[in-house]
Amino acid sequence: MSVAVENFVKAIYKNKHQDNLDTKPGTIAKKLRISNAAATDMSKKLAERGLLQYEKYQELKLTGKGTAMALNVVRKHRLWESFLFKLFDMSLHDIHREAELLEHETSDFLADKISEYLGNPKFDPHGDPIPNADGEITTKNTSIALSEAEEGKQYIISRLMSDDKEFFDFCAMNGLKYGNSLAVVKQFKNTKMTQLLINTNTILLNQDFSTIIYVTEK
């Protein structure tokens, strides 16, 4: 299957299950930086292949076959991120960029070997769940956005939902890393800011950051 097809079904899957965005062709076009016409044309072609359901002006829905393809690509992407992070200690932005390329050139055999080498991890370095070889996500999501965390409680960072370099650079400089602990000091409701304590440092985050950092109660 072509890179374009794999990226298209993956974008639909991530919009629905991760990014809380609609899956209309225009939205997918924006995500993939292609024209609306190209997205509509691709939607019709993939509908003919049985990968998705297409209706004019409606959201795109992946079929079972399309979902399996998307999860397979997601699995390879997140395994490569885990591999590159472990072996080379690359930044979260860099591992995402490289995994975007490697995911399409990886056989199922190699993906299984990478998973076995890493100890069959359940999560990648961003905290995103890694589907197993059967295309199943076996972990339960109990995390909440940092913006919704309660004052005075301690949490563990469970997910960093971004691919922006500046965001990851900021996180690296301030110890905001998957698995690290923090305490929520204050939630400023009017200004929508969150004050937290991590590694003895006090940090004030605006909503742009606090809504894409996910935590679980410690």
Residue pairs with C-beta under 8 A, 6 or more apart in sequence:
1 69
3 104
4 42
5 42
5 46
5 51
5 69
6 69
6 73
6 103
6 104
7 32
7 73
8 28
8 32
8 39
8 42
8 46
9 46
9 51
9 52
9 62
9 66
9 67
9 69
9 70
9 73
10 70
10 73
10 74
10 77
11 28
11 31
11 32
12 23
12 28
12 52
12 60
12 62
12 66
12 70
13 62
13 67
13 70
13 71
13 74
14 70
14 74
15 21
15 22
15 23
15 27
15 28
15 31
16 23
16 62
18 128
18 161
19 161
21 27
21 31
22 59
23 59
23 60
23 61
24 57
24 58
24 59
24 60
25 36
25 39
25 40
25 42
25 43
25 60
26 36
26 39
28 39
28 43
28 60
29 35
29 36
29 38
29 39
32 39
43 52
43 54
43 60
44 54
46 52
46 54
46 66
47 53
47 54
50 63
50 65
50 66
51 62
51 63
51 65
51 66
51 69
52 60
52 61
52 62
52 63
52 66
53 60
53 61
53 62
53 63
54 60
62 70
67 135
68 135
71 131
71 135
71 136
71 137
72 108
72 131
72 135
73 103
73 104
74 131
75 111
75 130
75 131
75 132
75 133
75 135
76 99
76 102
76 103
76 106
76 111
77 99
77 100
77 102
77 103
78 99
78 124
78 128
78 129
78 130
78 131
79 111
79 114
79 115
79 118
79 121
79 124
79 130
80 95
80 98
80 99
80 102
80 103
80 106
80 114
81 95
81 96
81 99
81 124
81 125
81 126
82 114
82 118
82 121
82 124
82 125
82 130
83 114
83 117
83 118
84 90
84 94
84 95
84 98
84 99
85 92
85 95
85 124
85 125
86 118
90 98
91 165
91 168
91 169
91 172
92 125
92 126
92 160
92 168
92 171
92 172
93 163
93 164
93 165
93 168
93 169
95 125
96 126
96 163
106 114
108 133
111 133
112 133
115 121
115 130
115 133
120 132
121 130
122 129
122 130
122 138
122 139
123 129
123 130
123 139
123 178
124 130
125 178
126 159
126 160
126 161
126 178
127 143
127 157
127 158
127 159
127 160
127 178
127 214
128 159
128 161
129 137
129 139
129 141
130 137
131 137
132 138
142 216
143 158
143 159
143 214
143 215
143 216
144 214
144 215
144 216
145 210
145 211
145 212
145 213
145 214
145 215
146 155
146 184
146 194
146 196
146 205
146 209
146 210
146 211
146 213
146 214
146 215
147 187
147 192
147 194
147 207
147 210
147 211
149 155
149 184
149 187
149 194
149 215
150 184
150 187
151 184
151 185
151 186
151 187
152 183
152 184
152 185
153 183
153 184
153 217
153 218
154 181
154 182
154 183
154 184
154 217
154 218
155 181
155 182
155 183
155 184
155 215
155 216
155 217
155 218
156 179
156 180
156 181
156 182
156 215
156 216
156 217
156 218
157 176
157 177
157 178
157 179
157 180
157 181
157 182
157 213
157 214
157 215
158 178
158 214
158 215
158 216
159 178
159 213
159 214
160 167
160 168
160 171
160 176
160 178
160 212
160 213
160 214
161 212
161 213
161 214
162 168
162 212
167 209
167 212
170 176
170 209
171 177
171 213
174 198
174 201
174 203
175 198
175 199
175 201
176 182
176 198
176 203
176 213
180 198
180 199
181 198
181 218
182 196
182 197
182 198
182 215
183 196
183 197
183 198
184 194
184 195
184 196
185 195
185 196
185 197
185 202
186 194
186 195
187 193
187 194
187 195
188 194
188 195
192 206
192 207
192 210
193 204
193 205
193 206
193 207
193 210
194 204
194 205
194 210
195 202
195 203
195 204
195 205
196 202
196 203
196 205
197 203
205 213
